[in-house]
Amino acid sequence: MIRLKKAKITEKEKARRNNIFIWTVFVIAINLLQILFKNWTTSLIAMVGTIYALYRIVVYENPKNRLSQKYYDWKGNKLNK
């Protein structure tokens, strides 16, 4: 049996993965509410909440994305932290 080496996960990466998990649970919860209560307000809340969660995961909290205001300035240069 071949054993693969486990890569060490930094605290920053653990926090990022935990944050993605929280946003995933948020999206599942609001879409479950949309399924249970079928009216236009819950559909609107679910749609806006899902889009915002995707924005947070894909754009804002992604250190490799130059559109991220958390890691880059408006010119696309890395922020000094």
C-alpha positions as CSV (number, residue, x, y, z in Angstrom):
1,M,0.0,0.0,0.0
2,I,1.4,3.4,-1.0
3,R,1.1,6.1,1.6
4,L,1.0,9.7,0.5
5,K,2.6,12.5,2.4
6,K,0.1,14.8,4.0
7,A,0.8,18.5,3.2
8,K,0.9,20.8,6.2
9,I,-2.0,23.2,6.3
10,T,-1.3,26.6,7.6
11,E,-3.6,28.4,10.0
12,K,-4.5,30.9,7.3
13,E,-5.6,28.2,4.9
14,K,-7.6,26.5,7.7
15,A,-9.4,29.7,8.4
16,R,-10.1,30.2,4.6
17,R,-11.5,26.6,4.4
18,N,-13.6,27.1,7.5
19,N,-15.0,30.4,6.0
20,I,-15.9,28.6,2.8
21,F,-17.7,25.9,4.8
22,I,-19.7,28.6,6.7
23,W,-20.8,30.3,3.4
24,T,-21.8,26.8,2.0
25,V,-24.0,26.2,5.1
26,F,-25.5,29.7,4.6
27,V,-26.4,29.0,1.0
28,I,-27.9,25.6,1.8
29,A,-30.0,27.1,4.6
30,I,-31.4,29.9,2.6
31,N,-32.2,27.7,-0.4
32,L,-33.9,25.2,2.0
33,L,-36.1,28.1,3.2
34,Q,-36.9,28.9,-0.5
35,I,-38.0,25.3,-1.0
36,L,-40.1,25.3,2.1
37,F,-41.8,28.7,1.7
38,K,-42.5,29.3,-2.0
39,N,-43.1,33.0,-2.5
40,W,-41.2,35.8,-4.3
41,T,-39.5,37.2,-1.2
42,T,-37.8,34.0,-0.1
43,S,-36.8,33.4,-3.8
44,L,-35.3,36.9,-3.9
45,I,-33.5,36.5,-0.6
46,A,-32.1,33.1,-1.7
47,M,-31.0,34.4,-5.0
48,V,-29.2,37.5,-3.6
49,G,-27.7,35.5,-0.7
50,T,-26.4,32.8,-3.1
51,I,-24.8,35.4,-5.4
52,Y,-23.2,37.3,-2.5
53,A,-21.8,34.0,-1.0
54,L,-20.3,33.1,-4.4
55,Y,-18.8,36.6,-4.7
56,R,-17.2,36.3,-1.2
57,I,-15.7,32.9,-2.0
58,V,-14.6,33.4,-5.6
59,V,-13.6,37.0,-5.7
60,Y,-13.2,38.7,-2.3
61,E,-11.5,36.1,-0.2
62,N,-9.4,34.5,-3.0
63,P,-5.8,35.6,-2.7
64,K,-5.0,34.7,-6.3
65,N,-7.8,36.9,-7.7
66,R,-6.6,40.4,-8.7
67,L,-10.2,41.8,-8.3
68,S,-10.0,41.0,-4.5
69,Q,-10.1,44.2,-2.5
70,K,-8.8,42.2,0.5
71,Y,-5.5,41.4,-1.1
72,Y,-5.1,43.9,-4.0
73,D,-5.6,47.7,-4.5
74,W,-7.7,49.2,-7.3
75,K,-4.7,49.1,-9.7
76,G,-4.2,45.3,-9.2
77,N,-1.1,45.7,-7.1
78,K,-0.6,43.6,-4.0
79,L,-1.4,45.3,-0.7
80,N,1.4,45.5,1.9
81,K,0.3,43.9,5.1
